[in-house]
Structure formats: C-alpha cells, structure tokens
Amino acid sequence: MSTWAQSIGTRVTGIRTHRGLSLSRLAREAGVSKATLSGLEAGTGNPTLETIERLALALAIPVTDLLVSTERATRVVRAPRDAAPAERSVQLLARVAGIRDWEVWNLTMPPGASFQGVPHAPGTVELIRVAAGSLRAGPDDEPHDLHPGDLIEFAGDCLHRYVAGPAGADVVVSLGSSGDQARP
C-alpha cells in the first residue's frame, strides 16, 4: 500500500468521523461499496480517481483536499532565556503558507485550568504564544511545556489540549485555515 493511498484513507476517516458520518452512510452517499470504503480507510485499498472524486463530492470538499497532504509537524519556538536585550531584537515566530482566514484570541486561564480543544476544520493551523505564566499545550499525543515568549504551531484539526501552569497562563491563540474547507 502506498503512503499516498494511506494518506487519503486517513483523511477520509478523519473528515467522516469529524462530521459524525457512519462508514455505511458515507459509502451510500458516495455510491461506493462499504467494503471499498472500509479498505481505503484501513489503508489496504488502492482508490481510483473516480472513487476519490465520489468521496470528495459526498463529503462536500474539493478533490484536492484528499489528494494534497495537509499534515503539519508540531513546531515549538522558544523565547531567548538569556539577559534582557540592550537593543531592538526581531525574531520571526511563524510564517504559514496557504492560510487565508485567521482568528486571533486572547485566552486567560487560572492556575491548573484545563481546556480540551475539539478538532477544527481540516487544514486548520493553530499557533499559541505564551504572554505570561506557563502552559502545557499541543496535540493530545504531543504536548509541550511553554513559558513566556514561547510559541507552538500545530495542526488544529486533531484533538488538542491546554493546561495552565501553577501561576495560570495568559496566551494569544491564532487559528488559521485556507478558508475553502467545507464546514459540517
């Protein structure tokens, strides 16, 4: 099985479950057999372009959303920890290509507070920058400890969590998407 086909299967499964569709219902709406869809999602199928087109149509997404990988690695940018700068300092924190729509939120969390983030639309990127306090944040399977000035960037279309440190946390959360993803 090719990585390409496995990636398509993973994307179909993610979108289908995010939208609350059963395997049977998606197969019926796409006009493909349940066995074909099950094999594709399990990573044992080899989808034809026609099958991919049918699934994209049934999911109300562009075909390219299934053909183009939108996986993003989690990235952490640490703030300099040495002495205070004696002169102006500039640091590029993030440059995210292909993002059109952004939301920027200020989030203040009391000490020890926890927040479970639900997966956003496919292709969403989440950036979190700690202004004060500390925060453990990121995908559920890859959280990172962050301190003032640190930034984390990760795929926001997966389960993720924020947990404030002992002094609480004041953070800026930015969500970006390409703006052309279908909403459930």
LUMRODO-304264 format. One record per residue: residue number from 1; x, y, z of N, C-alpha, C in turn. Coordinates in steps of 0.02 Angstrom, whole numbers, plus 50000, padded with zeros to 5 digits. Example, Ala and Ser with C-alpha at 12.3 -4.5 7.8 and 13.67 -1.06 7.14 Angstrom:
BEGIN
TORMI,nr,nu,nv,nw,cau,cav,caw,cu,cv,cw
TORMI,1,50660,49716,50390,50615,49775,50390,50660,49835,50390
TORMI,2,50642,49888,50354,50684,49947,50357,50645,50002,50394
! end
This chain:
BEGIN
TORMI,nr,nu,nv,nw,cau,cav,caw,cu,cv,cw
TORMI,1,50043,49941,50000,50000,50000,50000,50045,50061,50000
TORMI,2,50030,50108,49957,50070,50169,49953,50053,50218,50009
TORMI,3,50102,50259,50026,50092,50311,50076,50037,50358,50052
TORMI,4,50035,50370,49987,49984,50414,49956,49914,50387,49972
TORMI,5,49902,50323,49960,49836,50294,49972,49820,50292,50046
TORMI,6,49870,50279,50088,49859,50280,50160,49840,50350,50183
TORMI,7,49872,50400,50155,49857,50469,50173,49784,50486,50155
TORMI,8,49762,50464,50096,49693,50476,50075,49645,50441,50123
TORMI,9,49660,50379,50141,49618,50342,50188,49613,50376,50255
TORMI,10,49670,50401,50279,49670,50436,50343,49629,50500,50340
TORMI,11,49635,50537,50285,49597,50600,50277,49522,50585,50273
TORMI,12,49502,50534,50235,49431,50517,50230,49404,50497,50298
TORMI,13,49441,50455,50334,49419,50434,50401,49411,50495,50447
TORMI,14,49460,50539,50447,49458,50597,50490,49399,50643,50476
TORMI,15,49388,50657,50412,49332,50701,50394,49265,50667,50409
TORMI,16,49260,50603,50392,49198,50566,50404,49180,50565,50478
TORMI,17,49229,50549,50520,49214,50545,50592,49203,50614,50621
TORMI,18,49239,50664,50597,49230,50733,50621,49158,50756,50606
TORMI,19,49130,50734,50551,49062,50754,50532,49009,50707,50560
TORMI,20,49029,50655,50595,48982,50610,50626,48948,50563,50577
TORMI,21,48981,50548,50521,48952,50503,50471,48975,50432,50484
TORMI,22,48930,50385,50478,48950,50315,50483,48982,50294,50417
TORMI,23,49020,50240,50420,49051,50213,50360,48997,50195,50308
TORMI,24,48944,50164,50331,48889,50144,50286,48857,50204,50252
TORMI,25,48846,50257,50291,48813,50316,50262,48857,50349,50209
TORMI,26,48922,50357,50224,48967,50388,50175,48972,50345,50113
TORMI,27,48977,50280,50121,48981,50234,50063,48918,50242,50020
TORMI,28,48860,50244,50052,48797,50252,50016,48795,50319,49979
TORMI,29,48812,50374,50014,48809,50440,49984,48860,50449,49927
TORMI,30,48916,50414,49932,48968,50419,49880,48956,50370,49823
TORMI,31,48912,50322,49834,48900,50273,49782,48957,50223,49773
TORMI,32,48991,50208,49829,49044,50158,49828,49025,50103,49877
TORMI,33,49053,50045,49868,49036,49990,49914,49067,50003,49983
TORMI,34,49033,49976,50033,49058,49983,50101,49126,49949,50108
TORMI,35,49135,49893,50074,49199,49857,50076,49255,49899,50045
TORMI,36,49241,49934,49991,49291,49978,49959,49311,50033,50007
TORMI,37,49261,50066,50038,49275,50121,50084,49312,50095,50146
TORMI,38,49291,50039,50172,49323,50009,50231,49397,49994,50216
TORMI,39,49410,49965,50157,49479,49950,50138,49521,50013,50130
TORMI,40,49491,50064,50101,49526,50128,50092,49544,50158,50160
TORMI,41,49496,50160,50206,49508,50189,50271,49557,50148,50312
TORMI,42,49558,50082,50302,49604,50038,50338,49675,50041,50310
TORMI,43,49683,50074,50253,49748,50079,50222,49766,50019,50179
TORMI,44,49716,49978,50162,49729,49919,50120,49701,49926,50050
TORMI,45,49667,49981,50037,49637,49992,49971,49683,50031,49925
TORMI,46,49666,50032,49862,49702,50071,49812,49650,50109,49772
TORMI,47,49631,50169,49795,49574,50203,49766,49587,50227,49695
TORMI,48,49535,50223,49655,49538,50251,49588,49522,50325,49593
TORMI,49,49538,50363,49541,49521,50434,49541,49445,50443,49545
TORMI,50,49407,50398,49513,49334,50403,49516,49309,50395,49588
TORMI,51,49338,50347,49625,49319,50337,49695,49335,50399,49737
TORMI,52,49394,50427,49726,49415,50487,49763,49367,50545,49747
TORMI,53,49349,50553,49685,49303,50606,49665,49234,50596,49697
TORMI,54,49210,50534,49699,49145,50520,49729,49145,50535,49804
TORMI,55,49200,50516,49838,49205,50530,49909,49209,50605,49923
TORMI,56,49248,50640,49884,49254,50713,49893,49186,50746,49883
TORMI,57,49150,50725,49833,49083,50753,49820,49036,50739,49879
TORMI,58,49037,50677,49903,48993,50659,49959,49012,50696,50023
TORMI,59,49077,50711,50031,49100,50748,50090,49096,50824,50080
TORMI,60,49077,50845,50020,49071,50916,50003,49136,50954,50013
TORMI,61,49191,50923,49989,49257,50954,49992,49289,50951,49923
TORMI,62,49337,50994,49910,49373,50989,49846,49412,50924,49842
TORMI,63,49418,50896,49784,49457,50834,49774,49528,50843,49800
TORMI,64,49556,50903,49791,49625,50915,49812,49633,50908,49888
TORMI,65,49579,50916,49927,49584,50905,49999,49602,50833,50015
TORMI,66,49585,50787,49970,49603,50717,49982,49670,50700,49949
TORMI,67,49688,50736,49898,49749,50719,49861,49812,50754,49887
TORMI,68,49803,50811,49920,49859,50850,49944,49865,50841,50019
TORMI,69,49924,50824,50041,49935,50815,50112,49935,50883,50147
TORMI,70,49898,50886,50201,49896,50948,50241,49926,50936,50310
TORMI,71,49962,50880,50317,49992,50864,50381,50045,50916,50398
TORMI,72,50045,50938,50460,50094,50985,50484,50127,50956,50545
TORMI,73,50191,50963,50548,50227,50942,50608,50219,50995,50662
TORMI,74,50217,50974,50724,50215,51022,50778,50283,51055,50783
TORMI,75,50282,51121,50793,50344,51159,50796,50341,51205,50857
TORMI,76,50394,51207,50896,50398,51250,50954,50455,51299,50943
TORMI,77,50441,51364,50954,50492,51416,50951,50500,51442,51022
TORMI,78,50560,51433,51049,50574,51454,51118,50597,51527,51119
TORMI,79,50575,51563,51169,50597,51632,51180,50669,51630,51206
TORMI,80,50709,51680,51189,50777,51683,51217,50772,51686,51293
TORMI,81,50813,51649,51328,50810,51645,51401,50867,51684,51434
TORMI,82,50912,51714,51394,50968,51750,51424,50947,51820,51445
TORMI,83,50995,51863,51456,50983,51930,51482,50935,51970,51437
TORMI,84,50904,52021,51467,50859,52065,51430,50898,52099,51374
TORMI,85,50867,52107,51316,50904,52139,51260,50920,52212,51275
TORMI,86,50981,52231,51257,51002,52300,51267,50981,52343,51207
TORMI,87,50962,52310,51153,50940,52346,51094,50882,52308,51061
TORMI,88,50856,52337,51009,50799,52307,50975,50816,52236,50953
TORMI,89,50767,52191,50960,50776,52121,50940,50716,52100,50898
TORMI,90,50728,52066,50843,50674,52044,50799,50682,51968,50790
TORMI,91,50627,51932,50797,50628,51860,50788,50566,51839,50749
TORMI,92,50576,51807,50691,50519,51780,50654,50492,51720,50692
TORMI,93,50429,51724,50712,50398,51670,50751,50366,51618,50707
TORMI,94,50332,51639,50654,50299,51591,50611,50284,51622,50544
TORMI,95,50288,51581,50492,50266,51600,50425,50228,51540,50399
TORMI,96,50163,51547,50391,50121,51492,50372,50093,51505,50302
TORMI,97,50112,51465,50254,50089,51475,50185,50020,51445,50175
TORMI,98,49982,51472,50129,49918,51444,50109,49860,51460,50156
TORMI,99,49871,51503,50205,49819,51519,50253,49788,51586,50234
TORMI,100,49721,51587,50229,49686,51647,50210,49646,51677,50267
TORMI,101,49611,51636,50304,49567,51660,50358,49600,51648,50426
TORMI,102,49602,51701,50467,49633,51697,50533,49584,51721,50587
TORMI,103,49588,51689,50644,49554,51713,50705,49608,51720,50757
TORMI,104,49607,51773,50796,49656,51783,50849,49618,51793,50914
TORMI,105,49636,51753,50964,49601,51753,51029,49651,51766,51085
TORMI,106,49629,51802,51136,49667,51807,51198,49635,51758,51246
TORMI,107,49675,51717,51278,49649,51666,51324,49685,51673,51390
TORMI,108,49647,51684,51443,49675,51687,51510,49647,51628,51549
TORMI,109,49692,51589,51578,49673,51529,51614,49698,51532,51686
TORMI,110,49656,51516,51735,49679,51516,51805,49727,51457,51817
TORMI,111,49764,51458,51872,49811,51405,51887,49780,51335,51882
TORMI,112,49813,51291,51846,49792,51221,51840,49732,51208,51795
TORMI,113,49702,51260,51767,49642,51251,51725,49661,51212,51662
TORMI,114,49613,51172,51638,49625,51130,51579,49569,51143,51528
TORMI,115,49588,51142,51466,49540,51152,51412,49554,51100,51357
TORMI,116,49503,51060,51339,49510,51010,51286,49483,51041,51222
TORMI,117,49527,51050,51172,49506,51078,51108,49481,51024,51062
TORMI,118,49425,51037,51029,49399,50990,50979,49434,51002,50913
TORMI,119,49437,50952,50870,49469,50962,50805,49432,51016,50765
TORMI,120,49471,51062,50737,49443,51114,50694,49437,51086,50623
TORMI,121,49415,51126,50576,49407,51105,50507,49474,51078,50480
TORMI,122,49471,51030,50434,49533,51004,50405,49576,51060,50377
TORMI,123,49640,51055,50389,49687,51104,50364,49698,51164,50410
TORMI,124,49664,51165,50468,49673,51221,50514,49742,51217,50548
TORMI,125,49773,51274,50555,49836,51280,50591,49823,51319,50654
TORMI,126,49851,51297,50710,49842,51332,50773,49911,51355,50797
TORMI,127,49915,51419,50816,49976,51448,50844,49959,51475,50913
TORMI,128,50000,51459,50962,49989,51483,51030,50054,51516,51054
TORMI,129,50048,51577,51079,50107,51612,51107,50092,51631,51179
TORMI,130,50136,51611,51224,50126,51625,51295,50151,51695,51310
TORMI,131,50107,51737,51339,50125,51804,51359,50148,51805,51432
TORMI,132,50114,51767,51475,50131,51765,51546,50111,51697,51574
TORMI,133,50145,51676,51627,50131,51612,51658,50162,51555,51618
TORMI,134,50131,51497,51622,50156,51439,51585,50097,51397,51563
TORMI,135,50109,51356,51512,50056,51317,51482,50085,51253,51454
TORMI,136,50049,51199,51462,50065,51136,51428,50013,51131,51372
TORMI,137,50035,51129,51309,49987,51133,51254,50013,51094,51193
TORMI,138,49965,51079,51149,49980,51046,51086,49933,50988,51074
TORMI,139,49947,50950,51021,49906,50891,51008,49906,50844,51068
TORMI,140,49852,50808,51080,49847,50764,51138,49906,50716,51142
TORMI,141,49931,50694,51085,49986,50646,51085,50056,50678,51082
TORMI,142,50058,50745,51085,50123,50779,51081,50121,50848,51116
TORMI,143,50104,50849,51181,50102,50914,51216,50172,50940,51232
TORMI,144,50178,51006,51239,50242,51037,51255,50232,51087,51312
TORMI,145,50283,51094,51355,50282,51144,51408,50307,51210,51379
TORMI,146,50268,51262,51388,50283,51328,51359,50287,51380,51414
TORMI,147,50331,51429,51404,50342,51482,51452,50338,51549,51415
TORMI,148,50338,51605,51451,50330,51670,51418,50375,51679,51358
TORMI,149,50344,51699,51302,50380,51710,51240,50383,51650,51195
TORMI,150,50368,51589,51221,50370,51529,51180,50308,51526,51135
TORMI,151,50317,51494,51078,50263,51486,51029,50261,51414,51007
TORMI,152,50201,51387,50999,50193,51320,50971,50146,51326,50910
TORMI,153,50162,51288,50859,50121,51285,50798,50106,51211,50785
TORMI,154,50041,51195,50775,50022,51126,50762,49959,51123,50720
TORMI,155,49945,51064,50693,49883,51053,50655,49824,51056,50704
TORMI,156,49778,51102,50691,49721,51111,50736,49663,51065,50721
TORMI,157,49671,51021,50671,49617,50975,50653,49624,50908,50688
TORMI,158,49658,50909,50746,49664,50849,50788,49644,50868,50859
TORMI,159,49634,50818,50901,49619,50832,50972,49680,50867,51002
TORMI,160,49668,50920,51040,49722,50956,51072,49699,50982,51139
TORMI,161,49747,51001,51181,49731,51019,51250,49777,51075,51273
TORMI,162,49750,51118,51317,49789,51169,51351,49782,51156,51426
TORMI,163,49837,51159,51463,49835,51153,51536,49879,51209,51564
TORMI,164,49849,51253,51603,49886,51309,51633,49931,51285,51688
TORMI,165,49988,51319,51695,50037,51303,51747,50014,51329,51815
TORMI,166,50058,51323,51865,50040,51342,51934,50024,51417,51943
TORMI,167,50048,51460,51899,50032,51531,51904,49979,51552,51853
TORMI,168,49948,51503,51820,49899,51519,51768,49935,51533,51703
TORMI,169,49897,51557,51653,49926,51572,51588,49886,51626,51554
TORMI,170,49922,51670,51520,49892,51720,51477,49924,51709,51409
TORMI,171,49883,51689,51360,49910,51669,51295,49870,51701,51238
TORMI,172,49902,51705,51181,49868,51726,51120,49863,51663,51076
TORMI,173,49802,51648,51055,49788,51589,51014,49767,51614,50945
TORMI,174,49801,51591,50893,49783,51609,50824,49763,51546,50787
TORMI,175,49706,51548,50753,49683,51492,50713,49680,51515,50641
TORMI,176,49710,51477,50597,49709,51495,50526,49688,51436,50484
TORMI,177,49651,51451,50430,49632,51399,50383,49635,51428,50314
TORMI,178,49633,51384,50264,49636,51408,50195,49571,51440,50175
TORMI,179,49519,51431,50215,49455,51464,50201,49412,51429,50150
TORMI,180,49437,51375,50119,49397,51341,50068,49377,51272,50091
TORMI,181,49382,51258,50156,49361,51193,50182,49286,51195,50194
TORMI,182,49252,51141,50177,49180,51137,50189,49169,51127,50264
TORMI,183,49118,51157,50289,49100,51150,50360,49047,51096,50366
TORMI,184,49049,51059,50423,48998,51007,50432,48929,51036,50440
! end
